[in-house]
Amino acid sequence: MKSRETKQKDLTALTDSLRDSKSAMIVSFTKLTVNKDQEFRNSLREAGAKYQVVKNTLARIAVKGTDFEQASDAFKGVTAIAWTDSDPVILSKAVSKFMKDNADIYTFKSGVVDGKLIDITQLTTIANLPSKEELISKLLWVINSSAQGLVTVINAVPRDLAVVIKQIGDKAPAGDAPAVEAKAEPPAAEVPAVEAEAAPVEEAPVAEVEAAPEAAAEEAPAAEIEAAPAAEVASEEVSEEATEEARAEEKAE
């Protein structure tokens, strides 16, 4: 039989441990074998939980002032507590599976998850949820998938632009050749035009030579006009002389 001092130590240790916990499951058992007890303890240890068979009086004192006090009514008969300060879903999965596989030995009494009292139905529902690790893994997969999709879209823009530029570059020589030839043709066409314009310049003296007789012809009437008065003056002088001679003859007679 445990001494008062030993019982006080056990109470203090259980109280301190439960105070720092987030979830706890209260179970009962009958016809428990050592092997089954060890098997259950191992599954809870793998889930990161602690497990202890307790006296109901000691358990009621230990949960006072904590979230687990609302489960005090379950501290009757044979009682064992499994609690954890980590993911409650993992503990719920471990307890639910073992209760189902060993229903003839273990019985679920009550539980508290994140400050809320639950029954066996709610325990099964929680146990079917993905664990925190699974949720984080799925979340990371979604984020990574979205990031990869975003990177693919971002990289597609310059890649497609590079492809378009390359296609334009590949087509550019064949497409620009006619334009170069078209631009090169006008100088060749302009050369005869320059020669054609230069030819009349060289023939200009010939035109002037041909125009010279016409100028001489135009000057001839002018010379005849100038010579005409002189002839008239001479004829007038002759007529005056004849008149004077006639008058002289008249006087002589």
ZAMARGU-4260 file (C-alpha; in steps of 0.2 Angstrom, whole numbers, plus 5000, padded with zeros to 4 digits):
<rodrens>
0) 5000/5000/5000 | 5006/5017/4995 | 5010/5030/5008 | 5002/5047/5010 | 5019/5055/5004
5) 5019/5043/4988 | 5001/5047/4984 | 5004/5066/4985 | 5019/5064/4973 | 5008/5054/4961
10) 4994/5067/4963 | 5006/5082/4960 | 5014/5074/4945 | 4997/5069/4937 | 4990/5087/4940
15) 5005/5096/4932 | 5005/5084/4917 | 4986/5086/4914 | 4987/5105/4916 | 4999/5106/4901
20) 4989/5095/4890 | 4976/5099/4877 | 4967/5083/4876 | 4963/5068/4886 | 4953/5051/4884
25) 4946/5042/4898 | 4943/5023/4896 | 4939/5007/4906 | 4944/4989/4903 | 4939/4972/4909
30) 4948/4955/4908 | 4964/4965/4903 | 4979/4954/4900 | 4997/4960/4901 | 5000/4959/4883
35) 4985/4969/4878 | 4989/4982/4891 | 5007/4983/4884 | 5000/4984/4866 | 4989/4998/4871
40) 5003/5008/4880 | 5014/5006/4864 | 5001/5013/4852 | 4998/5028/4864 | 5017/5031/4865
45) 5018/5031/4846 | 5004/5044/4846 | 5014/5055/4858 | 5002/5052/4872 | 5004/5047/4890
50) 4994/5033/4899 | 4990/5029/4917 | 4978/5019/4927 | 4972/5030/4941 | 4960/5030/4956
55) 4944/5040/4953 | 4947/5050/4969 | 4965/5055/4964 | 4959/5059/4946 | 4945/5071/4952
60) 4957/5080/4962 | 4970/5081/4948 | 4958/5088/4935 | 4951/5102/4947 | 4953/5119/4939
65) 4957/5112/4922 | 4947/5109/4906 | 4946/5091/4910 | 4935/5094/4926 | 4920/5093/4915
70) 4923/5074/4913 | 4923/5071/4932 | 4907/5060/4930 | 4917/5047/4920 | 4928/5044/4935
75) 4919/5028/4941 | 4924/5010/4941 | 4940/5005/4933 | 4948/5021/4925 | 4963/5024/4914
80) 4968/5041/4906 | 4977/5044/4890 | 4982/5062/4887 | 4993/5073/4876 | 5000/5090/4873
85) 5002/5088/4854 | 4990/5084/4840 | 4973/5078/4848 | 4968/5069/4831 | 4983/5057/4832
90) 4977/5052/4850 | 4959/5051/4844 | 4965/5039/4830 | 4975/5028/4841 | 4961/5027/4855
95) 4947/5024/4842 | 4956/5011/4833 | 4961/5001/4848 | 4943/5003/4855 | 4936/4996/4839
100) 4949/4981/4838 | 4947/4977/4856 | 4929/4981/4860 | 4928/4965/4871 | 4941/4972/4883
105) 4941/4992/4882 | 4927/5004/4883 | 4927/5022/4879 | 4920/5033/4894 | 4923/5051/4889
110) 4935/5063/4882 | 4940/5082/4881 | 4948/5089/4865 | 4953/5107/4865 | 4942/5111/4880
115) 4926/5102/4873 | 4918/5086/4880 | 4916/5073/4867 | 4908/5055/4867 | 4912/5040/4857
120) 4903/5046/4841 | 4913/5062/4841 | 4928/5053/4845 | 4926/5043/4829 | 4922/5058/4819
125) 4938/5067/4825 | 4948/5051/4822 | 4943/5051/4803 | 4950/5068/4801 | 4967/5070/4794
130) 4981/5073/4806 | 4990/5090/4808 | 5005/5082/4798 | 4993/5076/4785 | 4985/5093/4783
135) 5002/5102/4783 | 5008/5090/4770 | 4992/5093/4759 | 4993/5112/4762 | 5012/5112/4756
140) 5007/5101/4741 | 4993/5114/4736 | 5005/5129/4739 | 5019/5120/4729 | 5007/5115/4715
145) 5001/5133/4714 | 5018/5140/4715 | 5024/5128/4701 | 5009/5133/4690 | 5013/5152/4693
150) 5031/5149/4689 | 5026/5140/4673 | 5014/5154/4668 | 5028/5167/4672 | 5041/5158/4662
155) 5029/5155/4648 | 5028/5173/4644 | 5046/5176/4640 | 5048/5159/4632 | 5034/5162/4620
160) 5040/5179/4616 | 5057/5172/4612 | 5049/5159/4601 | 5040/5173/4592 | 5055/5184/4590
165) 5065/5169/4584 | 5051/5165/4571 | 5052/5183/4565 | 5070/5182/4564 | 5070/5166/4554
170) 5057/5174/4542 | 5065/5191/4541 | 5079/5188/4527 | 5067/5180/4515 | 5054/5194/4518
175) 5066/5208/4517 | 5075/5203/4501 | 5061/5209/4489 | 5061/5226/4498 | 5080/5228/4496
180) 5079/5224/4478 | 5064/5236/4476 | 5075/5249/4484 | 5090/5245/4473 | 5080/5246/4457
185) 5076/5265/4457 | 5094/5271/4456 | 5096/5260/4440 | 5081/5267/4433 | 5086/5285/4437
190) 5103/5283/4427 | 5095/5284/4410 | 5084/5298/4416 | 5100/5308/4420 | 5108/5304/4403
195) 5092/5309/4394 | 5092/5326/4403 | 5110/5328/4400 | 5108/5325/4381 | 5098/5340/4377
200) 5111/5351/4386 | 5124/5345/4374 | 5113/5348/4359 | 5109/5366/4365 | 5123/5373/4354
205) 5116/5364/4339 | 5099/5372/4343 | 5107/5389/4344 | 5116/5386/4327 | 5100/5382/4319
210) 5092/5397/4327 | 5105/5409/4320 | 5099/5410/4302 | 5082/5414/4309 | 5090/5428/4319
215) 5099/5434/4303 | 5083/5434/4294 | 5075/5444/4307 | 5089/5457/4306 | 5088/5458/4287
220) 5072/5468/4287 | 5079/5479/4300 | 5094/5483/4288 | 5082/5486/4273 | 5072/5498/4284
225) 5087/5508/4289 | 5093/5508/4270 | 5076/5514/4264 | 5077/5532/4271 | 5094/5534/4264
230) 5088/5530/4246 | 5073/5541/4248 | 5085/5555/4254 | 5096/5553/4239 | 5080/5553/4227
235) 5074/5569/4235 | 5091/5577/4233 | 5091/5572/4214 | 5073/5579/4212 | 5078/5596/4220
240) 5093/5597/4209 | 5082/5594/4194 | 5070/5607/4200 | 5083/5620/4202 | 5090/5616/4184
245) 5072/5618/4177 | 5070/5635/4186 | 5087/5640/4179 | 5082/5636/4162 | 5066/5645/4163
250) 5075/5661/4169 | 5087/5660/4155 | 5073/5659/4142
</rodrens>
